[in-house]
Structures are given as C-alpha cells and as structure tokens.
C-alpha cells in the first residue's frame, strides 16, 4: 500500500552496502539509529546510536560516513508526536479518489489548513456493527520533505517512511496470541498497542503520564498505577468484546521510570495478566546493550512494508 511518494523520495545509489538496513526514528528532542547486518542468513542488530534532533541532518551525515553505512537501505519511523493517527469511515469513492477524499476528511477532523501527506492501512478486525474503517495517518508535508532531504544528503537509500506503532509490531515474535505493548519515550505520552500476528489491532495514546519518571515508588502506589491499569483493562475489554478477539495473553512494558519492575508487578495484580519488560525479538552483537530508546528505530530497520512512502 503506497501513495506515489516512493519514487519521489527514493535515492539512486550504485555501490552495495555491506549492511542490510538502517532504521531511524525521528522524535521531538532526539533521533535514534539502528543498523542491521545479515550474518549467516540471519539479521543481527549491530549498531545503535542516539543524538539530539537539533541539526540532525548534519549529525546523521557524519555518523553515516564514520560508520561506513553509506548506500544502506534506510527506513524511517516517525515518533507518535510527529503525526496524527485517525480511524475514519471509508469514504464511498473509487480507490483512485480515496486519498483525495481522505485529505478533506482529515482537514475537517484536525481543523487545519496545513498541507498533509496522507496514507492509510486497513484494521485487521472491525466491530460487528461498524461501517468499513480505515486507519489514516497524516503527516505534515514539510516534515516529509525534511526527512527526505536529510536522509538522502546523508548518503542513505531512503525506502520507507512509516510510523512508530507499526514499527513496534516488527519487534515481536509472530504469534496467534494477542499481546499489549506499553511504550514510552522520555517525558512523552504512553503508546498502548494490541498486536497479534505482528498486526496492529488496536492503538491508544495515554495522556497524563508524561511525568512518570518523577514519581517515587510510594507515589506510584497512590493511584497512578491503578489508573494506568484501568486504562489497560478497558483496552483489553474493547479488544475482546467489540473486536471479538481472544483475550490478551501478555503485556510488555517499556516505561520512563526506574521503578519499572515494581510497576509491572502492580499492574499484574490488577489485570491478572503476565506483565514483562519489553525485549525485542532480534539477535544482537555480543556485548551491545539493548536501549529502549532504540526500539522504534530497530522496528523500522526490520520493516519490509511501506506506509507514508
């Protein structure tokens, strides 16, 4: 599924890279890079790097040159703060007119005259009574152009511009059992995804937890985790009752708090589902630490499907 941007943003390169792919997450304060290499036919996560978003294009170019990853295929994951994800009724138009119709619907939803790049993907499951729905992504055209220019000038072969929620789906072992990922970047909103067979069935952004890192363990016990557990339970109930799916089997968390283990135990006591630290299903080079800040960029590096590009 694509909307004609691929040829517009894709670079042409002659030399073959020794690396398989590079994933980059573009955030508000930082950007993150993950590099994969094929070793004996298997993908290995061999490099990760984070840096300030200020002058990120120059920083990226220097990093690419220093680490000899020029001409490597590059996939982008925009962090949740960089786009809008809406679920809209599918307009009654021909496929060729769908994007244009969605443009008008998005403008009405966002009350904005800004120019957006629009794309969509079908939800894997819908409610019994609902009309046909589409998950619609809207990104500022200016942001897309900035990403295109920065990546190509850095010497990478831009392939995909996607979104964080879908990138995270690539980090799980394929399974018929549904799981929840609860992910948060430093000082950011919580992103709750319900994933099954590496497909995004349900997604929410939970506000009000941006200061989670500042709470002591005692303060977390005074209603903060109870409220979070309630939001998780509501999402699980919707998944089961409205989308008619089997119950969620596990919750994986990656939160901005040093008390993550304690939070996991507190959530488990409320929802009665196993809660574990989120560790991506990927091989790594020996000794390389796994940093949660790199997860979305890692998922982008693994990705083989396009969204915005």
Secondary structure, 3 states (H helix, E strand, C coil): CCCCCHHHHCCCCCCCCCCCEEEEEECCCEEEEEEEEEECCEEEEEEEEEEECCCHHHHHHHHHHHCCCCCCEEEEEECHHHCEEEEEECCCCCHHHHHHHHHHHHHHHHCCCCCEEEEEECCCCCCCCCCCEEEEEEEEHHHHHHHHHHHHHCCCEEEEEEEHHHHHHCCCCCCCCCEEEEEECCCCCEEEEEEECCEEEEEEEECCCCCHHHCCHHHHHHHHHHHHHHHHHHHHHHHHHCCCCCCCCEEEEECCCCCHHHHHHHHHHHHCCEEEECCCCCEECCCCCCCHHHHHHHHHHHCCCCCCC
